[in-house]
Amino acid sequence: MIIAFVIWSVAALLFFGISISVRKSKEAVGFFTFAKPPEVTDVRRYNHSVSMLWIVAAVIFEIIGIPFLFIEQNSPMVIVEILGVIVWAIGIMLGYLKIEAKYRR
């Protein structure tokens, strides 16, 4: 399952890369796919908040993937991973909605 963990870690690195891209952006960034970015009061602080959300998301995603190092293939413990990712995704969405509500014009 080491290969699964490596793939999982690559995905976490992609989330970290998104955070760097968001932080460097001069315009407000959209969070959801194909959604227009909101009009915000302070673009710099908004982008930094969204960037921090992506960094936290990457770290939590990596932590959720750590059990891949210890479970065997076809183990029912993968269900814990699946449920963890579901909770993780809902948490990211809720976090973004709070950020958007704080900075929306």
N, C-alpha and C positions, 0 to 999 in steps of 0.2 A: 504494500500500500504506500510505499515511499513515492512511487511515481504519482499517485493521486495527490499526495501532499505537495509535491513539486508543482504540479499543475495548479493546485489550490493557491500556492504561494505566488505563482505568476499572475493569477487573477487579482490577488491582493496588491501586487506591485502595480497592476494596471489602475486600480483604484487610487493608489498613491500618486501615480502619474497624472491622473485626472485632477487631483488636488493641487499639484504644482501648476498645471495649465490654468486652472480656475484662479489661483492666487495671482498669476501674472497678467490676467486679462484686464484690459482697460475698460471694457463695457460689462454691464451686468450679464451674468451667465444664466442660462436656463438650466433647470435641474431635470425635469421630466423630458423624455424624448419628444421631439417635434413640438414642444411648447415654446411660445414666445417668452423671452425673459421678462420678468415683471419690471415695471417702472419703480425704481427704488429711490429713497432719499439720499443715501450715501453709498455709491457704487463700490468704493474701496473696502469699506467695512462689511458690506454685504458679501462681496467676493471672498473676503478673508473668513467670514463665518461659514460660508459654503465650503471653502477649502478645508477648514477645520473639521467640518462634518465628514468630508471625504477621508481625511486622515484617520479620524476616529473609526470610521466605517472599515477602512483597510486593516487597522489593528484588530478590531473585533472579529473581522472576517478571518484573519490569520489565526486568532485564538480558537475560533470555532473549528478550524481545520486541524488543530493539533492532534485530536484523537485518531486521525488517519495514520499517525505514526505507530499507534499501538494496537489497532484493531486488525483482525484478519480479514482477508477477502471474503465477500458474501456474508459478512457479519450483520446481524440485525441491529447493531449499534449505529449503522449508517442512518437509521431513522432519527437518531439524536442529531446528526449533522443536518438532515433535511429540515427538521423542526427548528433548529438553531438558525438556519438561513432564512426561514420564513419570518421568525421573530426579528431577525436582523434587518430584513428588508422593510418590514412594517415600522421598525424603529427609525430607520433612515428617513422614510417618508414623513413620519411625524416630526422628526427633527427639522427637516426642511420646511415643513409647513409653519413651524414656529419661527424660523428665521425669516421666511417670507412675510409673515404677519408683522414682525418687528420692523422690517425695513420698507415695506410697501408704502408707496406714496398715496 
